[in-house]
């Protein structure tokens, strides 16, 4: 009896050791998932780290990432099923009528757990027991749902449910960081008064357009626009009136340009446009529309236009040619556009 009791105690200690080792392994894998998530700058890879964390660290055999649109409708985007490989999901958006997925997607709850036979089971094919955790942006709007099922335990493991929530929380913070970085980048590249891209962004787009045009062999037009007598506008209407004047010019530029064209605020009372794929005739058509709108709104501007590659094959040459054409438009009496001399003639 003593020997049997000793063997039983040894076996109990072994099981306890194995349990601690498994818990340590899972904690290590979970920490690795947390570290990978917060260091990531790509939304798809954030989802992948979260799904692999649910599979490797928490022991679930299936994990799904449900993306939420602005209306709060969930749709399966990625899955990790049977192995750590993350793939595009073909589950889609089919849920039982009473699915708990719906109130979670609406932001009414942050998490849920239950069993495959529950009336509010989230999916038609729940495996064993499941856990769900909502990812929310800083303002509180749900942006995704992390789902997992097929765990080895027969009953709900509280630790795994809590850990899944932590994976979702880390993923939500990482997504928020990406969106904030994107917002900061947009602020850095956009003019706050007019909403047009600013000079920094414009120059980057010019370089990109030159590279594209070299590959395709297509021309494009680069136009510099200067507001006529803007000091008089400010003196007459005040700075608030001057700001309104600039916003009206920006609006006219948006209305006249085509899809793919790039209107920009260059600096102060100066604007610019990249007219993608436009030769002189196509640029003239855009500028005719623009000046029709300018004059209908009592706006006076002078514009100089250069055509790539005829007027220059690099950024500096195009700017110089457009600036020279702008000077000619001013000298000719303002309220008109002129092409670079190399592009043969002027109009307006």
C-alpha positions as CSV (number, residue, x, y, z in Angstrom):
1,X,0.0,0.0,0.0
2,X,2.8,2.4,0.9
3,X,4.5,1.7,-2.5
4,X,1.2,2.1,-4.3
5,X,0.6,5.4,-2.5
6,X,4.1,6.5,-3.4
7,X,3.6,5.7,-7.1
8,X,0.3,7.6,-7.0
9,X,1.9,10.6,-5.5
10,X,4.7,10.5,-8.0
11,X,2.2,10.3,-10.8
12,X,0.3,13.2,-9.4
13,X,3.4,15.3,-9.2
14,X,4.2,14.4,-12.8
15,X,0.8,15.6,-13.9
16,X,1.2,18.8,-12.0
17,X,4.6,19.3,-13.5
18,X,3.2,18.7,-17.0
19,X,0.4,21.1,-16.3
20,X,2.9,23.8,-15.2
21,X,5.1,23.2,-18.2
22,X,2.1,23.4,-20.5
23,X,1.0,26.6,-18.9
24,X,4.5,28.1,-19.1
25,X,4.6,27.1,-22.8
26,X,1.3,28.8,-23.5
27,X,2.3,31.9,-21.6
28,X,5.5,32.1,-23.6
29,X,3.6,31.7,-26.9
30,X,1.1,34.3,-25.7
31,X,3.8,36.8,-24.8
32,X,5.4,36.2,-28.2
33,X,2.0,36.9,-29.9
34,X,1.6,40.1,-27.9
35,X,5.1,41.3,-28.8
36,X,4.5,40.6,-32.5
37,X,1.1,42.3,-32.6
38,X,2.3,45.6,-31.0
39,X,5.3,45.8,-33.3
40,X,3.3,45.3,-36.5
41,X,2.4,48.0,-38.9
42,X,0.1,46.0,-41.3
43,X,-3.5,45.2,-40.5
44,X,-3.5,41.8,-42.1
45,X,-0.4,40.7,-40.3
46,X,-1.9,41.9,-37.0
47,X,-4.9,39.6,-37.6
48,X,-2.5,36.8,-38.4
49,X,-0.5,37.2,-35.2
50,X,-3.8,37.2,-33.2
51,X,-5.1,34.1,-34.9
52,X,-1.8,32.2,-34.5
53,X,-1.8,33.3,-30.8
54,X,-5.2,31.7,-30.3
55,X,-4.0,28.5,-32.0
56,X,-0.5,28.1,-30.6
57,X,-0.9,29.8,-27.2
58,X,-4.4,29.0,-26.2
59,X,-4.8,25.6,-27.9
60,X,-7.8,26.3,-30.1
61,X,-8.0,24.3,-33.3
62,X,-9.7,27.1,-35.2
63,X,-9.6,30.9,-35.0
64,X,-11.4,33.4,-37.3
65,X,-11.0,37.1,-37.7
66,X,-14.3,38.9,-38.6
67,X,-13.9,42.3,-40.1
68,X,-16.7,44.8,-39.4
69,X,-17.9,47.5,-41.9
70,X,-19.2,50.9,-40.9
71,X,-22.7,49.5,-40.4
72,X,-21.4,46.9,-38.0
73,X,-21.9,43.9,-40.4
74,X,-19.4,41.1,-39.7
75,X,-17.6,39.2,-42.5
76,X,-14.9,36.5,-42.0
77,X,-11.7,37.8,-43.4
78,X,-8.9,35.4,-42.2
79,X,-8.8,32.0,-40.6
80,X,-6.3,29.7,-38.8
81,X,-7.8,26.2,-39.0
82,X,-6.1,22.9,-38.0
83,X,-2.6,24.4,-38.2
84,X,-0.8,27.7,-37.6
85,X,-1.2,28.8,-41.3
86,X,-3.3,31.9,-41.7
87,X,-5.3,32.1,-44.8
88,X,-8.2,34.1,-46.3
89,X,-11.5,32.8,-44.9
90,X,-14.4,31.6,-47.1
91,X,-16.8,31.4,-44.1
92,X,-18.4,34.7,-45.2
93,X,-21.2,36.3,-43.2
94,X,-23.7,33.5,-42.6
95,X,-24.9,33.4,-39.0
96,X,-27.8,31.7,-37.2
97,X,-30.7,34.1,-36.6
98,X,-30.0,34.4,-32.9
99,X,-26.2,34.5,-33.2
100,X,-24.4,36.3,-30.4
101,X,-22.1,37.5,-33.2
102,X,-24.6,40.2,-34.1
103,X,-24.9,42.1,-30.7
104,X,-21.1,41.9,-30.4
105,X,-20.7,43.4,-33.9
106,X,-23.2,46.2,-32.9
107,X,-21.0,47.0,-29.9
108,X,-23.6,45.9,-27.4
109,X,-21.1,43.4,-25.8
110,X,-17.4,43.0,-25.6
111,X,-17.0,39.3,-25.3
112,X,-18.9,36.0,-25.2
113,X,-18.3,32.3,-24.6
114,X,-20.6,29.2,-24.8
115,X,-21.2,25.8,-26.4
116,X,-22.1,24.5,-29.8
117,X,-25.6,23.6,-28.8
118,X,-26.5,27.1,-27.4
119,X,-29.5,28.9,-28.9
120,X,-27.3,32.0,-29.4
121,X,-24.3,30.0,-30.8
122,X,-22.4,32.4,-33.1
123,X,-21.8,30.0,-36.1
124,X,-23.6,27.1,-37.6
125,X,-20.6,24.8,-37.1
126,X,-19.3,25.7,-33.6
127,X,-16.8,23.1,-32.5
128,X,-17.2,22.2,-28.8
129,X,-17.1,25.5,-26.9
130,X,-16.2,28.9,-28.3
131,X,-15.0,32.3,-27.2
132,X,-15.4,35.7,-28.8
133,X,-13.7,39.1,-28.2
134,X,-14.4,42.4,-29.8
135,X,-11.7,44.8,-31.0
136,X,-12.7,48.5,-30.5
137,X,-11.1,51.6,-31.8
138,X,-10.4,54.4,-29.3
139,X,-13.8,56.1,-29.9
140,X,-15.5,52.8,-29.0
141,X,-16.6,51.6,-32.4
142,X,-16.1,47.9,-32.9
143,X,-13.8,47.2,-35.9
144,X,-13.3,43.4,-35.7
145,X,-14.1,40.3,-33.8
146,X,-11.7,37.5,-32.8
147,X,-13.4,34.1,-32.6
148,X,-11.9,30.8,-31.5
149,X,-13.3,27.2,-30.9
150,X,-12.2,23.6,-30.9
151,X,-10.2,23.8,-27.7
152,X,-9.0,20.5,-26.1
153,X,-10.9,21.1,-22.9
154,X,-14.4,19.7,-22.6
155,X,-15.6,22.8,-20.7
156,X,-15.0,26.5,-21.0
157,X,-11.4,27.4,-19.9
158,X,-11.7,30.7,-18.1
159,X,-8.0,31.4,-18.6
160,X,-8.2,30.9,-22.4
161,X,-11.3,33.2,-22.7
162,X,-9.5,35.9,-20.8
163,X,-6.3,35.5,-22.8
164,X,-8.3,35.7,-26.1
165,X,-9.6,39.0,-24.8
166,X,-6.1,40.2,-24.2
167,X,-5.1,39.2,-27.7
168,X,-8.0,41.2,-29.0
169,X,-7.1,44.2,-26.9
170,X,-3.5,44.2,-28.1
171,X,-4.7,43.9,-31.7
172,X,-7.1,46.8,-31.2
173,X,-4.3,49.0,-29.9
174,X,-2.0,48.0,-32.8
175,X,-4.8,48.8,-35.3
176,X,-5.4,52.1,-33.6
177,X,-1.7,53.0,-33.8
178,X,-1.8,52.3,-37.6
179,X,-4.8,54.4,-38.1
180,X,-3.4,57.3,-36.0
181,X,-0.1,57.1,-38.0
182,X,-2.1,57.2,-41.2
183,X,-4.1,60.2,-40.0
184,X,-0.9,62.0,-39.0
185,X,0.6,61.2,-42.4
186,X,-2.6,62.6,-44.1
187,X,-2.4,65.8,-42.0
188,X,1.3,66.2,-42.9
189,X,0.4,65.8,-46.6
190,X,-2.8,67.9,-46.7
191,X,-3.4,71.6,-46.6
192,X,-5.8,72.2,-43.7
193,X,-7.6,75.2,-45.2
194,X,-8.5,73.8,-48.6
195,X,-8.2,70.1,-48.1
196,X,-6.0,69.8,-51.1
197,X,-2.6,68.0,-50.9
198,X,0.2,70.4,-49.9
199,X,3.5,71.2,-51.6
200,X,5.4,68.3,-49.9
201,X,2.8,65.8,-51.2
202,X,2.7,67.5,-54.6
203,X,6.4,67.2,-55.2
204,X,6.3,63.6,-54.2
205,X,3.5,63.0,-56.7
206,X,5.4,64.8,-59.4
207,X,8.3,62.5,-59.0
208,X,6.0,59.5,-59.0
209,X,4.3,60.7,-62.1
210,X,7.6,61.3,-63.9
211,X,8.6,57.7,-63.1
212,X,5.2,56.4,-64.3
213,X,5.3,58.5,-67.5
214,X,8.8,57.2,-68.3
215,X,7.5,53.6,-68.2
216,X,4.3,54.2,-70.1
217,X,5.5,56.9,-72.6
218,X,2.4,59.0,-71.8
219,X,2.6,62.8,-71.3
220,X,1.2,64.7,-68.4
221,X,0.6,68.4,-67.7
222,X,2.0,70.3,-64.8
223,X,0.2,73.6,-64.0
224,X,1.1,76.4,-61.6
225,X,-1.7,78.7,-60.6
226,X,-1.3,82.1,-58.9
227,X,-4.2,84.1,-57.5
228,X,-4.3,87.6,-59.2
229,X,-4.1,90.6,-56.8
230,X,-4.5,88.5,-53.7
231,X,-3.2,91.3,-51.5
232,X,-6.1,93.4,-52.6
233,X,-8.5,90.6,-51.8
234,X,-7.1,90.4,-48.3
235,X,-7.1,94.2,-47.8
236,X,-10.7,94.4,-49.0
237,X,-12.2,91.3,-47.4
238,X,-9.8,90.7,-44.5
239,X,-8.0,87.4,-43.9
240,X,-11.2,85.5,-43.3
241,X,-12.4,86.7,-46.7
242,X,-9.1,85.8,-48.2
243,X,-9.4,82.3,-46.8
244,X,-12.8,81.9,-48.3
245,X,-11.4,83.1,-51.6
246,X,-8.7,80.4,-51.6
247,X,-11.3,77.7,-50.7
248,X,-13.5,78.7,-53.6
249,X,-10.5,78.4,-55.9
250,X,-9.7,74.9,-54.5
251,X,-13.4,73.9,-55.0
252,X,-13.2,75.1,-58.7
253,X,-10.1,73.0,-59.2
254,X,-11.7,69.9,-57.8
255,X,-14.7,70.4,-60.1
256,X,-12.7,71.0,-63.3
257,X,-10.1,68.2,-62.9
258,X,-10.7,64.7,-64.0
259,X,-10.6,61.4,-62.0
260,X,-6.9,60.7,-61.4
261,X,-5.8,64.4,-61.8
262,X,-4.1,65.9,-58.7
263,X,-5.0,69.5,-57.6
264,X,-2.8,70.9,-54.8
265,X,-2.1,74.0,-52.8
266,X,1.5,74.9,-53.5
267,X,2.0,77.8,-51.0
268,X,0.1,80.8,-49.9
269,X,-2.0,82.0,-52.8
270,X,-0.3,79.6,-55.2
271,X,-1.9,76.3,-56.4
272,X,-0.8,73.6,-58.8
273,X,-2.2,70.7,-60.8
274,X,-0.9,67.5,-62.3
275,X,-3.1,66.5,-65.2
276,X,-2.4,62.8,-65.7
277,X,-2.0,61.6,-69.3
278,X,-2.8,65.0,-70.6
279,X,-1.2,66.5,-73.7
280,X,-1.7,70.1,-74.7
281,X,-5.2,69.6,-76.1
282,X,-6.4,67.6,-73.1
283,X,-4.9,70.1,-70.7
284,X,-6.6,73.0,-72.6
285,X,-10.0,71.3,-72.1
286,X,-9.4,71.0,-68.4
287,X,-8.2,74.6,-68.1
288,X,-11.1,75.9,-70.2
289,X,-13.5,74.3,-67.7
290,X,-11.5,75.7,-64.8
291,X,-11.5,79.2,-66.1
292,X,-15.2,79.1,-66.9
293,X,-15.8,78.2,-63.2
294,X,-13.3,80.9,-62.1
295,X,-15.0,83.6,-64.0
296,X,-18.5,82.5,-63.0
297,X,-17.4,82.9,-59.4
298,X,-15.6,86.2,-60.0
299,X,-12.2,84.6,-59.3
300,X,-9.1,85.8,-61.2
301,X,-6.0,83.6,-61.5
302,X,-3.0,83.2,-63.8
303,X,-1.7,79.8,-64.8
304,X,1.4,78.5,-66.4
305,X,1.5,75.0,-67.9
306,X,4.3,72.7,-68.9
307,X,3.9,69.3,-70.6
308,X,6.1,66.3,-69.9
309,X,8.4,65.4,-71.6
310,X,8.4,68.2,-74.1
311,X,9.0,71.0,-71.6
312,X,11.2,69.0,-69.2
313,X,12.0,65.4,-68.2
314,X,12.6,66.1,-64.5
315,X,10.9,67.9,-61.6
316,X,13.1,71.1,-61.7
317,X,12.8,71.5,-65.5
318,X,9.0,71.1,-65.4
319,X,8.7,73.6,-62.6
320,X,10.9,76.1,-64.4
321,X,8.9,75.8,-67.7
322,X,5.5,76.1,-65.9
323,X,6.8,79.1,-63.9
324,X,8.0,80.9,-67.0
325,X,4.6,80.3,-68.6
326,X,2.9,81.7,-65.5
327,X,5.0,84.8,-65.8
328,X,3.9,85.2,-69.4
329,X,0.3,84.8,-68.4
330,X,0.8,87.6,-65.8
331,X,2.5,89.8,-68.4
332,X,-0.3,89.3,-70.9
333,X,-2.9,90.8,-68.5
334,X,-3.6,88.1,-65.9
335,X,-6.9,86.1,-65.6
336,X,-5.6,83.6,-68.2
337,X,-3.5,80.5,-68.7
338,X,-0.4,80.1,-70.9
339,X,1.6,77.1,-72.0
340,X,5.4,76.9,-72.0
341,X,6.9,78.2,-75.2
342,X,8.1,74.7,-76.1
343,X,4.5,73.5,-76.1
344,X,3.6,76.0,-78.9
345,X,1.3,78.8,-78.0
346,X,-0.9,80.1,-75.3
347,X,-4.6,80.4,-74.7
348,X,-7.2,81.3,-72.1
